[in-house]
Amino acid sequence: MKNTQLLTSLRYVLLGALTLTTCVVQAESIAITNATVYTVAKKGVLSQATVVLDNGKITAVYRNDEVPELLSVDTTVDAKGRILTPGFIATNNLLGLVEVGAVSNTRDSSDKKADITFDASLAFNPKSTLIAYARKGGITSSVVMPYGGEKVITGQSFVVNLSGDFDSVVMPKNAVIASLGSSEKGSRATKLQTLNNELEDAQKELTNNEKVKASNKKDNEENETESPSRADEVMYELLSGDKLLIAYADRATDILALLKLKKKFSLNLVLAGASDAVLVSDEIAQANVVVMMSAIDNLPSSFDSLHNSLTNVAKLTDAGIKVIISNSGESYNINQLRFDAGVAIANGVSETTALAAITANVADSFNLNSGRIAVGKNADLVLWSSDPFEISSKVDAMWINGKAMSLKSRQDALRERYTAETNLPRAYTK
C-alpha cells in the first residue's frame, strides 16, 4: 500500500515537472494590433499595423491591408494607434556594475590589474534597482562598457538585456575597449605608440604561427607552435575583424591616427567620444567608421573636446557617418537616452535617423539580433503613450524576448509607500 502511494506521488511530481517544462518552452504568442509601427527597417513607418510575437521572436509584421481576418495567437494587445518602436539599446554605460557611484564596494567597473582580458560581465548584477528604472525609458538592452585598468586597452564590453533575469548577459566579451587622448601624466603619443606596437607584435606572432603550421603540414610534421595566451587570442580576434575595437578619442589628430591603424591592421573600429569628429568627417566617412557620441555635450570638458556642440550628430549624419547616440557613461539616468535623441532631433537630425541611432545602428555595429521590427528579430518592443522623444510621454508596455516586462521601479514603490493612506505616522514628511 505504501509503495503504491509513493508511486502515485511520484507520478504527480513528474506530471507537474512536465507541465512546468511545457510552459517554459511554449512561450505565449502575442499580436499587437492597430499600432503606428516605426520598423527602422525597409517597411518604414506603418499605420494601423500588426506585429506578431512568438517564442521570443517577431514572426510577422502586417500592413493594415495585410492583416489576416483571424490571428491565431494567445493574446491580442490593441495599440489604439499608439507608437510601437524597437526597444532602445543603451551604450557607453556601467549599468549593473555600479549601483551607487559614491559607495566604493558597489563599483565593479574597473581594476588596476585589468587588461585586454578583463571581463566585467562576471560582476554584472541583473537585480540592480537601476535596471527597472532604465526600462521606464524604453531601454530593453545595453552595451556595458567598463573602465577597466590603467593600460591603453582597458578590457572588453558586454551586452545584456534588461529582463532582470540571471541569464541576461547575452553577449560577453563582445568588443575591446581602448582609451586614448590626453592624461594628467605622460604623453598621448605613448598611448598611440603602445596600441600600434601591441597590434604589430600580435600580427607578427600570428604570421609566424601560420608559417610554422604551413611548414609542418608540408613536411607532415606535428604542429609544434605554442598555444597563444588569452591576451594573444583576443588580439588575434581584433586582427581578424571578428572582434570590434571601441576607441575613446576626442582630438582630431588622435582620430586620424586611429583611422590609420584601422587601415593598417584592417580593424573593425568604432570611435567613442569623438568631439573633434566634425573636423575630420570626410575621413571618417571614407573609412566607414561608426561614431558613438553624446547628443547633449555642448561645452568643452577638456582641451581635447573644444568642438563639442549640439549640432555634431546632425553634421556627422549629413556627412554620411553612422552615429550611435550614447549616454554619459554612468549607471544611472540611462532612461534619459530618448531625451538625448530628442535633443539631436531639435538640432537638425530627422526623427527616423535619431531612432536608428539608439536602435538599428547599435545592433548593426555590435552584431545584435535586435534594433528593428522585422521578422526574425528578437521581440524587444516598446509601446509608447505618445511620441517617445517628448518628455511628457511614457512607456505603456514593453516586451523583452517576447515577454511582457514590469514598468514599476524602486522609485515608484517608494512613492506608493510614502503617499499611501495609513494610520501610521507619515514617513519623511512634515
SULTAMO-V485705 format. One record per residue. N is the residue number from 0. PHI is phi in degrees with one decimal (NA if undefined). PSI is psi as a letter, one per 40 degrees, with the letter a starting at -180 (* if undefined). OMEGA is omega in degrees with one decimal (none if undefined). Layout:
# SULTAMO-V485705
N:PHI:PSI:OMEGA / N:PHI:PSI:OMEGA
This chain:
# SULTAMO-V485705
0:NA:d:179.6 / 1:-62.6:d:178.2 / 2:-63.3:d:179.3 / 3:-63.8:d:178.1 / 4:-63.8:d:179.8 / 5:-63.5:d:179.8 / 6:-64.8:d:179.0 / 7:-64.2:d:178.8 / 8:-62.8:d:179.2 / 9:-63.2:d:178.9 / 10:-61.9:d:179.1 / 11:-64.4:d:178.5 / 12:-63.2:d:-180.0 / 13:-64.8:d:178.4 / 14:-64.4:d:177.5 / 15:-63.7:d:178.6 / 16:-64.3:d:178.7 / 17:-65.1:d:178.1 / 18:-62.9:d:179.2 / 19:-62.3:d:179.2 / 20:-62.2:d:-180.0 / 21:-62.7:d:-180.0 / 22:-64.6:d:-179.1 / 23:-69.5:d:-176.3 / 24:-70.9:d:-176.6 / 25:-90.7:g:-179.1 / 26:-68.4:i:-178.2 / 27:-67.5:h:174.3 / 28:-92.7:i:-173.0 / 29:-134.0:h:171.9 / 30:-116.2:h:175.4 / 31:-99.5:h:-171.5 / 32:-107.9:i:175.2 / 33:52.5:f:-177.4 / 34:-106.5:i:167.5 / 35:-89.2:h:-167.8 / 36:-100.1:h:171.3 / 37:-92.1:g:-171.5 / 38:-74.5:d:-171.2 / 39:52.9:f:-179.5 / 40:-143.2:a:-174.8 / 41:-59.1:d:-177.4 / 42:-74.1:e:176.8 / 43:67.8:b:-179.2 / 44:-100.7:h:-177.2 / 45:-114.1:h:177.4 / 46:-100.2:i:179.6 / 47:48.9:f:-177.6 / 48:-94.0:i:179.9 / 49:-129.0:h:177.6 / 50:-121.1:h:-177.9 / 51:-109.4:h:179.3 / 52:-116.5:h:177.5 / 53:-154.4:h:177.2 / 54:54.6:f:174.8 / 55:83.4:e:-178.3 / 56:-122.7:i:171.4 / 57:-83.6:h:-175.5 / 58:-104.9:e:178.3 / 59:-160.1:i:172.5 / 60:-132.1:h:-174.6 / 61:-104.6:h:166.1 / 62:-67.6:i:-176.8 / 63:-57.4:d:-177.5 / 64:-86.5:e:-179.1 / 65:-105.9:e:-173.6 / 66:-66.5:h:177.7 / 67:-62.7:i:179.2 / 68:-64.4:d:-179.4 / 69:-124.1:h:176.4 / 70:-101.9:h:-178.4 / 71:-87.5:g:-179.0 / 72:-134.4:i:179.7 / 73:-77.3:d:-175.6 / 74:-138.2:i:174.9 / 75:-118.4:h:178.1 / 76:-114.7:h:179.2 / 77:-85.9:h:-178.2 / 78:-74.6:e:178.4 / 79:54.7:f:175.8 / 80:84.0:e:-178.1 / 81:-69.9:i:-175.1 / 82:-83.3:h:175.8 / 83:-115.8:h:179.8 / 84:-125.6:i:167.7 / 85:-63.3:i:174.3 / 86:-61.9:i:179.9 / 87:-74.2:i:-179.0 / 88:-116.0:h:178.8 / 89:-79.3:i:177.3 / 90:-138.2:i:173.5 / 91:53.8:f:-179.7 / 92:-144.0:i:-177.7 / 93:-118.0:f:-177.2 / 94:-57.5:h:179.7 / 95:84.0:e:177.4 / 96:-107.7:d:179.5 / 97:-131.1:h:178.6 / 98:-92.9:d:177.1 / 99:-132.2:h:-174.1 / 100:-58.1:d:-177.2 / 101:-83.0:e:-179.9 / 102:-108.7:h:-170.6 / 103:-61.1:d:-176.6 / 104:-80.4:e:170.0 / 105:-107.8:e:-178.3 / 106:-108.2:h:179.0 / 107:-123.8:f:-172.0 / 108:-91.7:e:-176.7 / 109:-152.9:i:176.6 / 110:-160.2:h:-177.7 / 111:-57.7:d:-177.2 / 112:-84.8:e:-176.0 / 113:-64.2:i:176.8 / 114:-137.5:a:-175.7 / 115:-62.1:d:-178.6 / 116:-90.1:e:-175.8 / 117:-60.5:h:-178.8 / 118:-115.7:g:-176.5 / 119:-73.1:e:179.6 / 120:-62.5:d:178.2 / 121:-64.6:d:-179.1 / 122:-102.3:e:-175.8 / 123:-62.9:h:179.9 / 124:-108.3:h:-178.3 / 125:-70.2:e:179.8 / 126:-98.9:e:176.4 / 127:-56.7:h:179.4 / 128:-66.6:e:-178.8 / 129:-76.6:e:-178.8 / 130:-69.9:d:177.6 / 131:-61.8:d:178.0 / 132:-65.5:d:178.1 / 133:-67.3:d:178.6 / 134:-59.7:d:-179.1 / 135:-65.8:e:175.5 / 136:-99.0:e:177.8 / 137:84.3:e:-179.3 / 138:-83.6:h:178.1 / 139:-110.1:e:176.9 / 140:-153.9:i:-174.1 / 141:-149.3:i:169.3 / 142:-96.5:h:-176.1 / 143:-86.7:h:-174.1 / 144:-125.0:g:-177.6 / 145:-67.2:i:179.5 / 146:-74.0:d:178.2 / 147:75.4:b:-174.9 / 148:-110.5:a:-174.2 / 149:-97.0:e:-179.3 / 150:-83.0:i:179.5 / 151:-64.3:d:174.1 / 152:-91.7:h:-168.5 / 153:-98.1:e:-178.9 / 154:142.9:a:-175.7 / 155:-132.8:i:177.2 / 156:-84.0:i:175.4 / 157:-150.8:i:-176.3 / 158:-114.0:h:178.2 / 159:-130.5:i:164.5 / 160:-97.1:i:-173.8 / 161:-102.2:f:178.8 / 162:-71.9:d:-175.2 / 163:84.6:e:179.0 / 164:-79.3:i:-178.7 / 165:-69.1:e:178.0 / 166:-103.2:f:-174.1 / 167:-82.8:e:171.1 / 168:-78.0:h:-173.2 / 169:-96.3:e:-179.2 / 170:-151.9:g:177.3 / 171:-76.0:i:173.4 / 172:47.9:f:-174.0 / 173:-94.0:e:179.2 / 174:-155.4:i:178.0 / 175:-92.5:h:-177.5 / 176:-111.3:h:176.2 / 177:-123.5:i:-179.0 / 178:-118.9:h:-177.9 / 179:-118.7:a:178.5 / 180:99.9:a:-174.5 / 181:-74.6:i:174.9 / 182:-150.0:i:-176.9 / 183:-64.7:d:179.2 / 184:-126.1:i:177.1 / 185:89.2:a:-175.8 / 186:-115.2:i:175.3 / 187:-63.4:d:179.8 / 188:-62.1:d:179.4 / 189:-62.9:d:179.7 / 190:-64.0:d:179.3 / 191:-63.7:d:-179.9 / 192:-65.8:d:178.8 / 193:-62.6:d:179.2 / 194:-61.2:d:178.6 / 195:-61.7:d:-177.7 / 196:-64.9:d:179.7 / 197:-65.3:d:177.3 / 198:-68.2:d:178.5 / 199:-62.3:d:-179.9 / 200:-61.7:d:179.9 / 201:-66.3:d:178.8 / 202:-65.6:d:178.0 / 203:-63.0:d:179.7 / 204:-62.5:d:179.2 / 205:-64.2:d:178.7 / 206:-64.2:d:178.8 / 207:-62.9:d:178.3 / 208:-62.0:d:179.4 / 209:-66.0:d:178.3 / 210:-65.4:d:179.0 / 211:-64.4:d:178.6 / 212:-62.4:d:179.7 / 213:-64.6:d:179.9 / 214:-67.0:d:178.9 / 215:-63.4:d:179.6 / 216:-65.8:d:179.8 / 217:-66.3:d:-178.3 / 218:-92.5:e:-179.3 / 219:57.2:f:178.6 / 220:-102.2:i:178.5 / 221:-71.9:i:-179.7 / 222:-68.9:h:-177.7 / 223:-107.3:e:180.0 / 224:-70.3:i:178.5 / 225:-75.2:i:177.4 / 226:-68.0:h:-179.8 / 227:-68.1:i:175.2 / 228:-71.4:i:178.4 / 229:-60.8:d:179.0 / 230:-63.8:d:179.1 / 231:-63.6:d:179.5 / 232:-60.5:d:178.7 / 233:-66.9:d:178.2 / 234:-62.6:d:178.2 / 235:-63.3:d:177.5 / 236:-65.4:d:175.8 / 237:-62.5:d:-175.9 / 238:-68.1:d:179.3 / 239:-83.9:e:-178.2 / 240:83.7:e:179.9 / 241:-76.1:e:-179.6 / 242:-126.4:h:-177.7 / 243:-78.9:i:171.4 / 244:-108.6:h:174.1 / 245:-98.7:h:-175.9 / 246:-115.9:h:174.7 / 247:-79.1:h:176.7 / 248:-161.6:h:-179.6 / 249:-110.9:d:-173.4 / 250:-71.4:i:-175.9 / 251:-58.4:d:-179.0 / 252:-64.0:d:177.7 / 253:-68.2:d:179.0 / 254:-63.4:d:179.1 / 255:-64.1:d:177.3 / 256:-63.3:d:177.8 / 257:-67.6:d:177.2 / 258:-63.8:d:176.0 / 259:-66.6:d:177.3 / 260:-65.1:d:177.6 / 261:-58.7:d:-179.2 / 262:-67.6:d:-176.3 / 263:-64.9:d:-174.4 / 264:-112.2:e:-179.8 / 265:55.0:f:-177.0 / 266:-80.2:i:170.5 / 267:-93.8:h:-165.2 / 268:-115.3:h:168.0 / 269:-124.3:h:176.4 / 270:-89.3:h:178.8 / 271:-112.6:i:-175.9 / 272:88.8:c:168.6 / 273:53.0:f:179.7 / 274:-60.6:d:-179.1 / 275:-88.7:e:-175.6 / 276:-57.5:d:-179.1 / 277:-64.4:d:179.9 / 278:-78.0:d:-177.2 / 279:-129.0:f:-175.8 / 280:-63.3:d:179.7 / 281:-63.7:d:179.7 / 282:-65.5:d:179.5 / 283:-66.3:d:179.3 / 284:-62.8:d:-179.6 / 285:-63.6:d:179.6 / 286:-82.3:e:178.9 / 287:57.0:f:-178.2 / 288:-106.7:h:177.8 / 289:-82.3:i:177.7 / 290:-115.2:h:175.9 / 291:-106.5:h:-174.2 / 292:-149.2:i:174.2 / 293:-80.3:i:176.8 / 294:-96.7:e:-174.1 / 295:-117.1:e:176.8 / 296:-76.4:h:-177.9 / 297:-122.9:e:177.7 / 298:-133.7:i:177.9 / 299:-63.8:h:173.6 / 300:-103.0:e:177.6 / 301:-164.6:i:176.6 / 302:-71.8:e:176.2 / 303:-83.6:e:-173.3 / 304:-120.6:f:-177.9 / 305:-68.9:e:-175.5 / 306:-106.5:f:172.1 / 307:-60.5:h:-179.6 / 308:-160.0:i:177.2 / 309:-67.5:e:-178.3 / 310:-95.8:e:-174.4 / 311:-63.1:d:180.0 / 312:-61.6:d:179.0 / 313:-62.8:d:-179.7 / 314:-63.2:d:-179.1 / 315:-71.0:d:178.9 / 316:-66.6:d:176.1 / 317:-64.6:d:178.7 / 318:-82.3:e:178.0 / 319:90.5:e:-178.7 / 320:-95.4:h:175.3 / 321:-79.3:h:-175.6 / 322:-114.9:h:170.2 / 323:-109.0:h:177.0 / 324:-85.4:h:-176.9 / 325:-121.4:i:177.7 / 326:-88.3:a:-171.6 / 327:-78.6:e:-177.3 / 328:103.4:e:179.0 / 329:-95.9:a:-178.2 / 330:-99.9:e:-176.8 / 331:-107.0:i:178.1 / 332:58.5:f:174.1 / 333:-64.9:d:-179.9 / 334:-65.0:e:178.2 / 335:-86.6:e:179.3 / 336:-55.8:d:-179.2 / 337:-65.7:d:177.1 / 338:-70.7:d:175.6 / 339:-60.9:d:176.9 / 340:-64.0:d:177.2 / 341:-64.5:d:176.3 / 342:-64.3:d:177.5 / 343:-62.6:d:177.9 / 344:-63.8:d:179.6 / 345:-66.6:e:-178.2 / 346:-117.5:f:167.0 / 347:108.8:e:179.2 / 348:-93.4:h:178.5 / 349:-69.2:i:-177.6 / 350:-61.5:d:-178.8 / 351:-68.1:d:177.8 / 352:-67.7:d:178.3 / 353:-64.4:d:178.4 / 354:-64.0:d:178.2 / 355:-63.5:d:-177.5 / 356:-68.8:e:177.1 / 357:-121.2:e:177.6 / 358:-137.6:c:-171.4 / 359:-62.5:d:-178.6 / 360:-62.7:d:177.0 / 361:-67.5:d:-179.1 / 362:-60.4:d:179.9 / 363:-64.9:d:-176.0 / 364:-68.7:d:-175.6 / 365:-106.8:e:174.8 / 366:58.2:f:179.3 / 367:-102.3:i:179.4 / 368:-90.3:f:-177.7 / 369:-155.5:a:176.1 / 370:87.2:e:177.6 / 371:-140.8:i:172.1 / 372:-99.5:g:-176.9 / 373:-150.1:i:-178.2 / 374:-60.1:h:178.8 / 375:96.3:e:179.2 / 376:-78.2:i:175.2 / 377:-58.5:i:-178.7 / 378:-81.4:g:175.0 / 379:-105.9:h:-169.9 / 380:-134.3:i:178.3 / 381:-133.8:h:175.1 / 382:-105.2:h:-172.7 / 383:-104.6:i:176.6 / 384:-70.4:d:179.9 / 385:-161.0:a:179.0 / 386:-55.0:h:-176.5 / 387:-63.3:e:-178.7 / 388:-94.1:e:175.1 / 389:-92.2:h:-174.5 / 390:-65.1:d:-177.8 / 391:-83.2:e:-179.3 / 392:-77.0:i:177.7 / 393:-144.8:i:176.8 / 394:-80.4:h:177.2 / 395:-91.3:d:179.3 / 396:-158.0:i:-179.9 / 397:-145.3:i:174.9 / 398:-126.8:h:172.4 / 399:-120.9:h:-173.6 / 400:53.7:f:176.7 / 401:80.0:e:-178.3 / 402:-103.4:h:179.2 / 403:-65.3:h:-176.8 / 404:-104.6:i:172.1 / 405:-71.1:i:178.6 / 406:-108.6:e:-179.3 / 407:-96.9:h:179.4 / 408:-108.1:i:177.1 / 409:-60.8:d:179.1 / 410:-62.8:d:177.5 / 411:-64.1:d:-179.5 / 412:-63.2:d:178.4 / 413:-66.8:d:179.0 / 414:-60.7:d:-179.1 / 415:-65.1:d:-178.7 / 416:-63.3:d:-172.5 / 417:-96.7:e:175.1 / 418:-118.2:e:-178.8 / 419:-72.1:i:176.8 / 420:-70.4:h:-178.1 / 421:-155.0:i:176.3 / 422:-83.9:e:179.4 / 423:-76.2:i:177.3 / 424:-59.1:i:179.7 / 425:-66.7:h:-177.9 / 426:-89.9:h:176.3 / 427:56.7:f:175.0 / 428:-131.9:i:179.0 / 429:-80.5:*:none
